[in-house]
Amino acid sequence: MLRAEPAALSDDELLDRYQCAAFDYFLENVNPENGLVADTSRPNSPASIAVVGFALSCYPIGVERGWMTREAAVKLTLAALRFFWASPQGNGDDVTGHKGFYYHFLDMRTGLRVWRCELSMVDTALLIAGMLVAGAYFSGDDDEEAEIRQLAEALYRRVDWRWAQGSSPTLRQGWKPKSGFLHYGWEGYNEATILYVLSMASPDSPTSDDSYEGWTATYQWENIYGYDVLYGGPLFMHQFSHAWIDFAGIRDAFMREKNSDYFENSRRATYLHRDYARHNPYGYYGYDENLWGLSAGDGPGGFRTSVERQRRRFSGYAARGAPFGPDDGTIAPWSYPASLPFAPDICLAALRHLGDRYPEVIDNFRLPSGFNPTLANRRKFGRHGWVSEGHYGLDQGIVVMMIENHRSRLVWELMRSNQHIRRGLDRAGFTGGWLSRDDGDGA
């Protein structure tokens, strides 16, 4: 239950409640001994290295908002950085990573690889991005804050980005010790911009000069509902890298040709999702201009059933997208605050509609991974349909960061000052906007 009357709150008060509830996920699901944070709030969930990256980025926000002390943030940050620095690397079994990269999921207690998962390049990038936020924020002269800066820099430099290209210009998506690199790379626009920026900026083992151009060569430019847009179906693809980097007004070669930028592209993608829900081509219940947003997230499960005499197929965890699918009627409501900087008017309207029309899907201002109103009043599901059990750290992290970027630009400003971010953007061919001004340490 929502446990509040959101209609009585101002926009800023409403965002504060949602942001604080999302932030508390990290305090509730962290192992304070090693700084690892659970992938989900479900029992026995392993840690996700990307969620740790989000946590490290959110602790400074918690300090600035008064939700935790600076001392507590330093302690949790150091626990994570010290763990990753000391954790075993190698191509064996009982390790956390290899060549500076880390396995996607780790045991919450031991920090060792679980589920025979892959060494993940993009999730390592999200982890490193969080470390760089910590290094930029904790600028004090005391020994602990100095150690945060030293470890963040050392952990970033340890990553062998060039190795992760394999024999290809583009970065590989993953690697496993027995079978080597996964047999697919990055195709089309997605959340990997931060990965390429960090990999190209590396002082010690950068990717080749053609790696970013090799990725952008796979982009898919479309005209959908009247919007010229660089296509990426799920909304998270238009949000994750933007949580760390302010792309407004800066352009690479691809966007210069299109007379756009990635911030504007995310704005158009957000409106595209709203318009897709208006069209509602498959007739799912509840879709309209204030109920939209398909992304990667939890789902009701793999089954088929008839809804209003139509046979429907539903999925579990999946990357849902618009307008080319997949779509099974499952909405990702955390998409609203995660897209807030791009389209504040429609995101706030959707957030308020959710609280007014579907209060039972919100747990004390914490948004679920997904809910499906098409399954309302059916056996096993509640009055409002299926709602995800537990919460996901990725969802909560992007909510905290993007609300903060909308309110104060805190993370964007911290990362603007980082020499690696500026150098990586420069090597990827970005120019203009804030990159043309001396806002930080220089490229």
GIDA-V6663 format. One record per pair of residues at least 12 apart in sequence whose ideal C-beta (glycine too) atoms are under 6 Angstrom apart, sorted by sequence separation. I is the first residue (numbers start at 1). J is the second residue. D is the distance in Angstrom with one decimal. If there is no record, write none. Layout:
i->{I & I}
j->{J & J}
d->{D & D}
//
This chain:
i->{29 & 39 & 105 & 373 & 104 & 172 & 315 & 372 & 37 & 59 & 103 & 104 & 134 & 135 & 247 & 300 & 302 & 314 & 336 & 372 & 37 & 96 & 166 & 170 & 247 & 248 & 274 & 277 & 301 & 336 & 103 & 104 & 170 & 196 & 247 & 299 & 371 & 135 & 168 & 299 & 426 & 37 & 59 & 94 & 101 & 134 & 274 & 370 & 104 & 273 & 298 & 299 & 368 & 369 & 132 & 273 & 368 & 423 & 98 & 131 & 333 & 422 & 102 & 419 & 101 & 296 & 361 & 369 & 416 & 417 & 87 & 131 & 360 & 416 & 294 & 358 & 361 & 369 & 294 & 52 & 83 & 128 & 238 & 294 & 26 & 186 & 188 & 189 & 187 & 238 & 299 & 26 & 188 & 294 & 334 & 333 & 23 & 230 & 297 & 295 & 161 & 216 & 293 & 332 & 23 & 229 & 293 & 229 & 295 & 330 & 331 & 35 & 161 & 169 & 170 & 189 & 227 & 165 & 169 & 190 & 293 & 330 & 121 & 162 & 189 & 329 & 23 & 35 & 161 & 170 & 34 & 35 & 160 & 162 & 169 & 170 & 227 & 284 & 329 & 161 & 191 & 276 & 20 & 157 & 190 & 194 & 225 & 276 & 35 & 193 & 224 & 34 & 191 & 273 & 121 & 191 & 194 & 225 & 49 & 120 & 119 & 118 & 119 & 77 & 100 & 118 & 235 & 46 & 47 & 100 & 236 & 290 & 100 & 235 & 236 & 290 & 338 & 46 & 47 & 99 & 234 & 334 & 338 & 341 & 234 & 337 & 340 & 290 & 99 & 338 & 341 & 129 & 334 & 341 & 85 & 337 & 340 & 307 & 46 & 125 & 270 & 74 & 81 & 122 & 125 & 128 & 77 & 84 & 298 & 299 & 36 & 270 & 274 & 297 & 298 & 300 & 50 & 53 & 57 & 122 & 125 & 270 & 297 & 49 & 53 & 56 & 52 & 56 & 267 & 50 & 53 & 57 & 266 & 267 & 31 & 34 & 53 & 60 & 49 & 56 & 234 & 91 & 300 & 234 & 286 & 233 & 285 & 285 & 284 & 298 & 233 & 239 & 235 & 129 & 243 & 243 & 239 & 243 & 246 & 244 & 252 & 253 & 252 & 252 & 250 & 251 & 250 & 250 & 249 & 250 & 212 & 201 & 201 & 201 & 200 & 198 & 197 & 200 & 197 & 200 & 137 & 136 & 133 & 136 & 136 & 132 & 18 & 11 & 61 & 51 & 58 & 54 & 61 & 21 & 57 & 21 & 18 & 17 & 42 & 6 & 41 & 40 & 41 & 40 & 2 & 39 & 37 & 2 & 2 & 3 & 25 & 25 & 22 & 22 & 23 & 22 & 19 & 19 & 15}
j->{41 & 51 & 117 & 385 & 117 & 185 & 328 & 385 & 51 & 73 & 117 & 118 & 148 & 149 & 261 & 314 & 316 & 328 & 350 & 386 & 52 & 111 & 181 & 185 & 262 & 263 & 289 & 292 & 316 & 351 & 119 & 120 & 186 & 212 & 263 & 315 & 387 & 152 & 185 & 316 & 443 & 55 & 77 & 112 & 119 & 152 & 292 & 388 & 123 & 292 & 317 & 318 & 387 & 388 & 152 & 293 & 388 & 443 & 119 & 152 & 354 & 443 & 124 & 441 & 124 & 319 & 384 & 392 & 439 & 440 & 111 & 155 & 384 & 440 & 320 & 384 & 387 & 395 & 321 & 80 & 111 & 156 & 266 & 322 & 55 & 215 & 218 & 219 & 218 & 269 & 330 & 58 & 220 & 327 & 367 & 367 & 58 & 265 & 332 & 332 & 199 & 254 & 331 & 370 & 62 & 268 & 332 & 269 & 335 & 370 & 371 & 76 & 202 & 210 & 211 & 230 & 268 & 207 & 211 & 232 & 335 & 372 & 164 & 205 & 232 & 372 & 67 & 79 & 205 & 214 & 79 & 80 & 205 & 207 & 214 & 215 & 272 & 329 & 374 & 207 & 237 & 322 & 67 & 204 & 237 & 241 & 272 & 323 & 83 & 241 & 272 & 83 & 240 & 322 & 171 & 241 & 244 & 275 & 102 & 174 & 174 & 174 & 175 & 134 & 158 & 176 & 293 & 105 & 106 & 159 & 295 & 349 & 160 & 295 & 296 & 350 & 398 & 107 & 108 & 160 & 295 & 395 & 399 & 402 & 296 & 399 & 402 & 353 & 163 & 402 & 405 & 194 & 399 & 406 & 151 & 403 & 406 & 374 & 114 & 194 & 339 & 144 & 151 & 192 & 195 & 198 & 148 & 155 & 369 & 370 & 108 & 342 & 346 & 369 & 370 & 372 & 123 & 126 & 130 & 195 & 198 & 343 & 370 & 123 & 127 & 130 & 127 & 131 & 342 & 126 & 129 & 133 & 342 & 343 & 108 & 111 & 130 & 137 & 127 & 134 & 319 & 177 & 386 & 321 & 373 & 321 & 373 & 374 & 374 & 388 & 324 & 338 & 335 & 244 & 398 & 401 & 398 & 402 & 412 & 415 & 428 & 429 & 429 & 430 & 430 & 432 & 432 & 433 & 433 & 435 & 428 & 420 & 423 & 424 & 424 & 424 & 424 & 427 & 425 & 428 & 414 & 414 & 414 & 417 & 418 & 418 & 337 & 348 & 400 & 393 & 400 & 397 & 404 & 365 & 401 & 366 & 365 & 365 & 390 & 355 & 390 & 390 & 391 & 392 & 355 & 393 & 393 & 359 & 362 & 364 & 391 & 396 & 396 & 399 & 400 & 400 & 400 & 403 & 403}
d->{5.8 & 5.8 & 4.8 & 4.3 & 4.4 & 5.7 & 5.4 & 4.9 & 4.8 & 4.0 & 5.4 & 5.7 & 5.5 & 4.6 & 5.8 & 4.8 & 5.6 & 4.8 & 4.6 & 4.3 & 5.2 & 5.3 & 4.7 & 4.7 & 3.9 & 3.9 & 5.9 & 3.4 & 5.1 & 4.6 & 5.5 & 4.1 & 5.4 & 4.9 & 4.4 & 4.6 & 4.5 & 3.4 & 6.0 & 4.9 & 4.5 & 4.7 & 5.9 & 5.5 & 5.0 & 5.7 & 4.8 & 4.8 & 5.3 & 4.9 & 5.4 & 5.6 & 5.4 & 4.1 & 5.8 & 5.7 & 4.4 & 4.8 & 5.6 & 4.2 & 5.4 & 4.2 & 5.2 & 4.5 & 4.5 & 4.2 & 5.7 & 4.7 & 5.1 & 3.6 & 5.4 & 5.7 & 5.2 & 5.4 & 4.0 & 5.1 & 4.8 & 5.4 & 5.5 & 5.8 & 6.0 & 5.3 & 4.0 & 5.0 & 4.5 & 5.3 & 5.5 & 5.2 & 4.8 & 4.5 & 4.9 & 5.8 & 5.3 & 6.0 & 4.4 & 4.9 & 5.8 & 5.0 & 4.5 & 3.9 & 3.8 & 4.8 & 5.6 & 5.4 & 5.4 & 4.7 & 5.2 & 5.9 & 5.2 & 4.7 & 5.9 & 5.6 & 5.0 & 4.8 & 6.0 & 4.9 & 4.5 & 5.6 & 5.4 & 5.5 & 3.5 & 4.5 & 5.2 & 4.6 & 4.6 & 5.0 & 5.6 & 3.7 & 5.3 & 4.6 & 5.8 & 2.7 & 4.8 & 5.9 & 3.5 & 5.0 & 5.4 & 3.7 & 3.8 & 5.1 & 5.0 & 3.9 & 6.0 & 5.2 & 4.5 & 4.1 & 5.9 & 4.8 & 5.6 & 3.9 & 5.7 & 4.1 & 3.9 & 5.0 & 5.4 & 5.8 & 5.8 & 4.5 & 4.7 & 5.4 & 5.9 & 3.4 & 4.4 & 5.0 & 4.0 & 5.6 & 6.0 & 4.3 & 4.6 & 3.5 & 4.7 & 5.5 & 5.4 & 4.3 & 5.2 & 5.0 & 4.5 & 6.0 & 5.1 & 4.1 & 4.5 & 4.3 & 5.9 & 6.0 & 5.2 & 4.7 & 5.5 & 3.7 & 5.3 & 4.8 & 5.3 & 5.6 & 5.3 & 4.7 & 5.6 & 5.1 & 4.4 & 5.8 & 4.7 & 5.4 & 4.5 & 5.2 & 4.0 & 5.5 & 3.9 & 5.9 & 5.7 & 5.9 & 3.9 & 6.0 & 5.5 & 5.0 & 5.5 & 4.3 & 4.7 & 5.4 & 4.2 & 4.0 & 4.5 & 5.0 & 5.3 & 4.3 & 4.3 & 5.0 & 3.9 & 3.3 & 5.6 & 5.9 & 4.1 & 4.2 & 5.7 & 4.4 & 4.7 & 5.6 & 5.3 & 5.7 & 3.4 & 4.0 & 4.6 & 4.9 & 4.7 & 4.7 & 4.1 & 4.6 & 3.8 & 2.0 & 5.0 & 4.4 & 4.9 & 3.9 & 5.9 & 4.7 & 4.7 & 4.8 & 5.9 & 4.2 & 5.8 & 5.9 & 4.0 & 5.2 & 5.8 & 5.0 & 4.6 & 5.0 & 4.8 & 5.6 & 5.4 & 4.1 & 3.0 & 5.3 & 4.4 & 4.4 & 4.3 & 3.2 & 4.8 & 5.9 & 3.6 & 4.2 & 5.8 & 5.7 & 5.7 & 4.2 & 5.6 & 5.8 & 5.5 & 5.6 & 5.8 & 5.9 & 5.8 & 3.4 & 4.6 & 2.6 & 4.8 & 3.9 & 5.8 & 4.2 & 5.1 & 4.4 & 4.1 & 4.0 & 4.3 & 5.0 & 4.8 & 5.1 & 5.9 & 5.9 & 5.7 & 4.1 & 4.6 & 4.9 & 5.9 & 4.0 & 4.1 & 4.1 & 5.0 & 4.8 & 5.7 & 4.3 & 5.3}
//
